[in-house]
């Protein structure tokens, strides 16, 4: 039996040389022709028509060996690789037992990568809605188009990661979200209801056993996770289907060991017959300096308490100590149409056990592409004067260095607005991330004015041409000094999504 992906015939590195220039394909078919007296090629259907079954078998959920290894958590991958290497030291035992040393299976990617699970569950939510509307309106042509969009949003490439960039390629994730959000927007137009109304629903969106909150109108959809710091993990914009929160967290991968231990080829061509799974290549030098891993999933509305001596570098590297207990603390959630409330009790360093009550209320106006956030912090003790309260905001416009993707402000000068720049901005009431290429903008209005740290999220991932840097988004961290002698502090800010008018 012989079959392979079409990409192996010229698309993968080295295969154009071996398959065409060195003549493998021509030699292969020539050999078939020269041996046709005893070697007969048949299709699957021809074989099934001419032969009976040998017996009953049940095929397990599996794929090729490398994928089942990639699906494992990083530490388990290392253990499996070491076990296989040890087994190879005994050729006879390896021949008899290697087939039993399997890795995970495809759905393990949904546990390994929150972002993969997020896309898949987002797609399933849209699919379930489409199925319901299909039963109500079986002849709807608009639902035909919604189904087409949904199917395009099921393209598998960005749901997992292995030797290809896959999930790590932000444009692939963006394409999936675009189609899924577009499908939902079409169903908004079909479904008989007041679509301008801001709706709230509590549901276990990501199938982890905890309730998430979804706040939605006909312009935007906001997805909140109370169990993970009361954060906002998805921000869908329907007028031009786009997920502003499509950010990938920096995490450790097994192939990062190759960068740490040296021996990486930079920009060097591989031999045509060398398996892609054996290559150790990189697209640029010093990628090991980007091997920084995040302490939590990079999403929005994550609440932080940090020293006022913090810097963009210490925040980017993850070395800045977290002084509060709220960043990953579970929040309680309550909601109603147009509003969600998230609150938690916790402590911060230097308060001798004093308790803080933090509440954030998010309001989504009817028929608008913005939402308002009000933070209220109650404390029953004196607070250190050298602590800042900050709120992480995550946004991804696909690249960090293009001049048409940048930060700007109505009130302060931003010297280098590119999204891939680390730095700190002085107190401002307004800051916006603009994408002139996609004609999108996400603007923030702060009251009181906020001092803002900024830093990019760049990952190092594996691709068919070697390990590469990929921009996964940027973090904006507006911060405020807390009053040391008060008992309550309130912060208001608005987040506005818009399409730029040419």
C-alpha positions in Angstrom: 0.0 0.0 0.0 1.4 3.4 -1.0 -0.1 6.8 -0.3 1.2 10.1 0.9 0.3 13.8 1.2 0.6 15.8 -2.0 2.8 18.3 -0.2 5.5 15.6 0.0 5.9 16.0 -3.8 7.7 19.3 -3.9 6.2 21.5 -1.1 8.1 20.1 1.9 11.7 21.3 2.3 14.1 19.2 0.1 11.3 17.3 -1.7 11.4 19.4 -4.9 15.0 18.5 -5.3 14.7 14.8 -4.6 11.3 14.2 -6.3 11.9 16.2 -9.5 15.5 17.4 -10.0 17.0 14.1 -8.8 14.3 12.2 -10.6 12.7 10.0 -7.8 9.2 10.3 -9.2 10.3 9.4 -12.8 12.4 6.5 -11.5 9.5 5.2 -9.4 7.0 5.1 -12.3 9.6 3.7 -14.6 10.2 0.9 -12.1 6.5 0.1 -11.9 6.4 -0.1 -15.7 9.4 -2.3 -16.0 8.0 -4.8 -13.4 4.4 -4.8 -14.5 4.7 -8.5 -15.4 4.6 -9.4 -11.7 3.8 -6.1 -9.9 0.2 -5.0 -10.4 -1.2 -1.7 -9.1 -4.8 -1.5 -8.0 -7.1 1.0 -6.3 -8.7 0.4 -2.9 -12.0 -0.2 -4.6 -10.6 -2.7 -7.0 -8.9 -4.7 -4.2 -12.1 -4.7 -2.1 -14.1 -6.0 -5.1 -11.7 -8.8 -5.7 -10.9 -10.0 -2.2 -12.9 -11.0 0.9 -12.3 -9.7 4.4 -9.8 -11.6 6.6 -11.7 -11.0 9.8 -13.1 -8.4 12.2 -10.9 -5.5 13.6 -11.5 -2.3 15.5 -9.2 0.5 14.6 -8.3 2.7 17.6 -8.4 6.5 17.6 -4.9 7.2 16.3 -2.8 8.9 13.8 0.8 8.8 12.6 3.4 8.3 15.3 4.8 11.8 15.5 1.4 13.4 15.9 0.6 11.1 18.8 3.8 12.2 20.5 3.2 15.9 19.8 -0.2 15.6 21.5 1.4 14.7 24.8 2.2 17.3 27.5 5.8 18.5 27.2 7.1 16.5 30.2 5.5 13.3 29.0 6.9 13.9 25.5 10.4 13.9 27.0 9.7 10.7 28.9 8.4 8.9 25.8 11.4 10.0 23.7 13.8 8.8 26.4 12.0 5.5 26.7 12.1 4.9 22.9 15.8 5.8 22.7 16.5 3.2 25.4 14.4 0.6 23.7 16.4 1.1 20.5 19.5 0.0 22.3 18.0 -3.5 22.1 17.2 -4.0 18.4 15.3 -7.3 18.9 13.2 -5.9 21.7 12.6 -2.7 19.8 11.4 -4.6 16.8 8.9 -6.6 18.9 7.7 -3.9 21.3 8.1 -0.4 19.7 4.5 -0.6 18.2 3.1 -0.7 21.7 4.7 2.5 22.8 2.1 5.0 21.7 1.7 8.6 22.6 -1.6 10.4 23.2 -4.4 11.0 20.7 -5.6 14.0 18.8 -8.0 15.4 21.4 -5.1 15.7 23.8 -4.3 18.9 21.9 -7.5 20.4 23.3 -6.1 19.8 26.8 -2.6 20.8 26.0 -3.5 24.1 24.4 -6.3 26.3 25.9 -6.3 28.2 22.6 -7.0 25.1 20.6 -9.8 24.1 22.9 -11.2 27.7 22.7 -11.5 27.6 18.9 -13.0 24.1 18.9 -15.6 24.9 21.5 -16.4 28.2 19.8 -17.0 26.2 16.6 -19.2 23.7 18.4 -21.3 26.4 19.9 -21.9 27.9 16.5 -22.6 24.4 15.0 -25.2 23.7 17.7 -26.9 27.0 17.0 -27.0 26.3 13.3 -28.4 22.9 13.9 -31.3 24.4 15.9 -32.0 27.1 13.4 -31.9 24.5 10.5 -34.8 22.6 12.1 -36.8 25.8 12.4 -36.0 27.2 9.0 -34.9 24.3 6.7 -35.2 26.3 3.5 -33.2 29.4 4.6 -30.6 30.4 2.0 -28.8 32.6 4.6 -28.4 29.5 6.8 -26.8 27.8 3.7 -24.2 30.5 3.7 -23.8 30.3 7.5 -23.2 26.6 7.1 -20.5 27.2 4.5 -18.8 29.7 6.8 -18.9 27.1 9.6 -17.3 24.4 7.5 -14.5 26.7 6.5 -14.0 27.4 10.2 -13.4 23.7 10.7 -10.2 23.5 8.7 -8.0 21.4 11.0 -4.6 23.1 10.6 -4.9 25.7 13.4 -6.5 23.3 15.9 -3.2 21.6 16.7 0.5 21.9 16.5 3.4 19.6 15.6 6.1 19.9 13.0 4.1 22.6 11.2 3.3 26.0 12.7 -0.4 25.0 13.0 -1.9 26.6 16.1 1.1 28.9 16.5 0.4 30.6 13.1 -1.7 33.6 14.1 -3.1 34.1 10.6 -4.5 30.5 10.6 -6.3 31.1 13.9 -7.5 34.4 12.6 -9.0 32.8 9.5 -10.9 30.2 11.6 -12.3 32.9 14.0 -13.3 35.0 11.0 -15.4 32.3 9.5 -17.0 31.2 12.8 -17.9 34.7 13.8 -19.2 35.4 10.3 -21.4 32.3 10.6 -22.8 33.6 13.9 -23.4 37.1 12.4 -25.5 35.5 9.6 -27.5 33.6 12.1 -28.1 36.9 14.1 -29.7 38.3 10.9 -31.9 35.2 10.5 -33.0 34.5 14.1 -36.2 36.3 15.1 -35.3 38.3 18.2 -34.2 41.7 19.3 -30.5 41.4 18.2 -29.7 44.8 19.5 -30.4 43.6 23.0 -27.4 42.8 25.1 -27.8 39.2 26.2 -26.1 37.3 29.1 -25.8 33.6 29.5 -23.9 31.4 31.9 -22.7 28.1 30.4 -19.8 25.7 30.6 -18.4 26.9 27.3 -15.0 25.2 27.4 -16.2 21.9 29.0 -13.9 22.2 32.0 -16.7 21.8 34.6 -16.9 25.5 35.4 -19.4 28.1 34.2 -18.3 30.8 31.9 -20.2 34.0 31.1 -21.1 35.3 27.6 -22.2 38.8 27.1 -23.4 39.6 23.5 -25.2 41.9 21.2 -25.4 42.2 17.5 -22.0 43.9 17.3 -19.7 42.2 19.8 -19.5 39.0 21.9 -17.5 38.9 25.2 -16.5 35.6 26.8 -15.5 35.6 30.5 -13.9 32.9 32.7 -14.6 33.4 36.4 -12.5 30.4 37.4 -9.4 32.0 35.9 -9.2 35.4 37.5 -12.5 36.6 36.1 -10.8 37.2 32.8 -12.0 38.1 29.3 -10.7 35.4 27.0 -12.5 36.2 23.8 -13.6 39.4 22.2 -15.5 38.9 18.9 -16.3 41.8 16.6 -19.1 41.0 14.2 -19.3 43.9 11.7 -15.9 42.8 10.4 -15.5 39.3 11.8 -12.4 39.4 14.1 -11.4 38.2 17.5 -9.3 40.9 19.2 -8.3 38.5 21.9 -6.8 35.9 19.6 -3.6 35.7 21.6 -1.4 32.6 22.1 0.3 32.1 25.5 4.1 31.5 25.5 4.7 28.0 26.7 7.5 25.4 26.8 7.8 23.0 23.9 10.1 19.9 23.7 11.9 21.2 20.6 13.0 24.3 22.6 15.6 21.9 24.2 17.4 22.0 20.8 17.8 25.7 20.9 19.1 25.6 24.5 21.7 23.0 23.8 23.0 24.4 20.5 23.7 22.7 17.3 21.0 24.5 15.4 21.3 25.2 11.6 20.3 28.7 10.7 19.1 29.2 7.1 20.9 26.1 5.9 19.3 23.8 3.3 18.7 20.2 4.3 19.3 17.1 2.2 16.4 16.1 0.1 16.2 12.6 1.6 16.5 13.7 5.2 13.2 13.3 7.1 11.7 16.6 8.2 11.2 15.1 11.6 15.0 14.8 12.1 15.8 18.4 11.1 17.2 20.9 13.7 16.9 24.3 12.0 16.1 27.8 12.9 15.1 30.8 10.7 17.1 33.4 12.7 19.8 33.6 15.3 19.4 33.9 19.1 15.9 32.4 19.2 16.9 31.0 22.6 16.6 34.5 24.0 12.9 34.4 23.3 12.3 31.3 25.3 10.2 33.0 27.9 7.1 31.3 29.3 4.0 32.9 30.7 2.8 32.3 34.3 -0.8 32.2 33.1 -2.9 32.4 29.9 -2.6 35.8 28.3 -6.0 37.2 28.1 -7.7 40.5 29.2 -9.0 41.8 32.5 -6.5 39.9 34.5 -6.0 41.8 37.8 -2.5 42.4 39.0 -0.8 44.1 42.0 2.9 44.9 41.3 5.7 47.1 42.7 5.8 50.7 41.3 9.5 49.9 40.4 8.3 47.4 37.8 9.5 47.7 34.2 8.3 46.5 30.8 11.3 44.2 30.7 10.6 42.5 34.1 6.9 42.1 33.1 7.8 40.7 29.7 10.2 38.2 31.2 7.8 37.1 33.9 10.3 37.9 36.6 8.2 40.7 38.1 6.7 39.4 41.4 3.0 39.2 41.7 2.1 40.9 45.0 -1.6 40.1 45.0 -3.6 36.9 45.1 -6.1 37.9 42.4 -4.4 37.1 39.1 -5.4 33.4 39.0 -8.0 33.5 41.8 -11.5 32.2 41.1 -14.1 35.0 41.0 -17.8 34.6 41.6 -20.1 35.6 38.7 -23.5 37.1 38.5 -25.1 38.5 35.4 -28.2 39.7 33.6 -28.9 41.0 30.1 -26.4 43.8 29.4 -24.2 43.2 32.4 -21.9 40.8 34.2 -20.4 41.2 37.6 -17.2 39.4 38.8 -15.8 39.6 42.4 -13.3 38.1 44.6 -11.7 38.5 48.1 -7.9 38.3 48.4 -4.8 39.8 49.9 -1.7 41.7 48.8 1.8 41.6 50.2 2.7 44.1 53.0 -0.8 44.4 54.4 -0.4 42.1 57.4 -3.2 39.8 56.3 -5.6 42.6 55.5 -8.5 41.6 53.2 -9.3 43.2 49.9 -12.6 42.9 48.0 -12.3 43.5 44.3 -15.4 43.8 42.1 -15.5 44.4 38.3 -18.7 45.2 36.5 -18.9 45.0 32.8 -21.8 46.7 30.9 -22.5 46.1 27.2 -24.8 48.8 25.8 -27.6 47.8 23.3 -26.5 47.9 19.7 -23.0 49.3 20.3 -19.4 48.1 19.7 -18.1 49.0 23.1 -18.3 48.0 26.7 -17.7 49.7 30.0 -15.7 48.3 32.9 -15.9 49.6 36.5 -13.5 48.4 39.1 -14.2 48.9 42.8 -11.6 47.9 45.3 -12.6 47.8 49.0 -9.9 47.4 51.6 -10.0 47.2 55.4 -6.3 48.0 56.0 -3.6 50.5 55.1 -2.0 49.8 51.7 1.7 50.1 50.9 2.4 53.3 48.9 4.7 51.5 46.5 2.1 49.1 45.0 0.4 49.5 41.6 -2.9 48.0 40.6 -3.0 46.9 37.0 -5.3 45.3 34.5 -3.8 43.2 31.7 -5.3 43.8 28.2 -4.4 41.4 25.4 -4.8 42.2 21.7 -3.4 40.6 18.5 -3.1 42.4 15.2 -0.9 39.6 13.7 2.4 41.4 13.6 4.6 43.4 15.9 6.8 45.3 13.5 4.7 46.4 10.6 4.4 50.2 10.5 0.6 50.0 9.8 -0.1 48.3 13.2 0.6 50.7 16.1 -0.4 52.4 19.3 -1.5 56.0 19.4 -3.0 58.4 21.9 -5.1 61.6 21.9 -3.2 62.9 24.9 0.4 61.8 24.9 3.1 61.2 22.3 3.9 57.6 21.5 7.4 57.6 20.2 7.5 54.2 18.7 4.0 52.8 18.4 4.8 49.5 16.8 3.1 46.6 18.7 6.3 44.7 19.1 8.0 47.3 21.2 8.6 47.0 25.0 8.2 50.2 27.0 6.2 52.4 29.3 3.8 55.2 28.5 3.1 58.2 30.9 -0.3 58.6 32.4 -3.0 59.0 29.8 -6.8 59.0 29.5 -6.7 57.5 26.0 -4.8 54.8 24.2 -5.7 52.9 21.0 -4.3 50.0 19.0 -4.8 50.6 15.3 -4.5 48.2 12.3 -4.5 50.2 9.1 -4.1 47.0 7.1 -7.4 45.4 8.3 -8.9 48.9 9.0 -9.7 48.1 12.6 -9.1 49.9 15.9 -9.4 49.0 19.6 -9.5 52.1 21.8 -9.3 52.4 25.6 -10.4 55.3 27.7 -9.2 55.4 31.3 -10.5 57.3 34.3 -8.5 58.2 36.2 -5.6 58.4 33.7 -3.4 55.3 33.7 0.3 54.7 33.4 0.7 51.9 30.8 3.3 49.2 30.4 3.5 47.5 27.0 5.3 44.4 25.7 4.9 41.9 22.9 4.3 38.2 23.1 6.6 36.4 20.6 6.7 32.6 20.6 9.3 30.2 19.2 7.6 27.4 17.3 8.4 24.6 14.9 7.6 24.8 11.2 8.6 22.8 8.2 11.5 25.2 7.6 12.7 25.1 11.2 12.1 27.0 14.4 10.8 30.5 14.0 9.6 33.6 15.9 5.9 34.3 15.6 4.2 37.4 17.0 1.2 36.3 19.1 -0.1 39.6 20.3 0.8 42.4 22.8 0.0 43.1 26.4 -1.1 46.5 27.6 -1.0 46.9 31.3 -2.7 50.2 32.5 -1.7 50.8 36.2 -2.9 53.1 39.0 -1.5 54.0 42.4 -3.8 52.9 45.2 -4.6 55.5 47.9 -2.9 54.3 51.1 -5.3 56.0 53.4 -8.7 55.3 51.8 -11.1 52.5 52.1 -12.3 52.3 48.5 -10.9 53.0 45.0 -12.8 53.1 41.8 -11.6 52.8 38.2 -13.6 53.2 35.0 -12.6 52.5 31.5 -14.3 52.0 28.2 -13.2 49.6 25.4 -14.3 50.6 21.9 -14.0 48.5 18.8 -14.5 50.2 15.4 -13.8 49.9 11.7 -11.7 52.7 10.2 -13.4 54.8 7.5 -11.3 55.2 4.3 
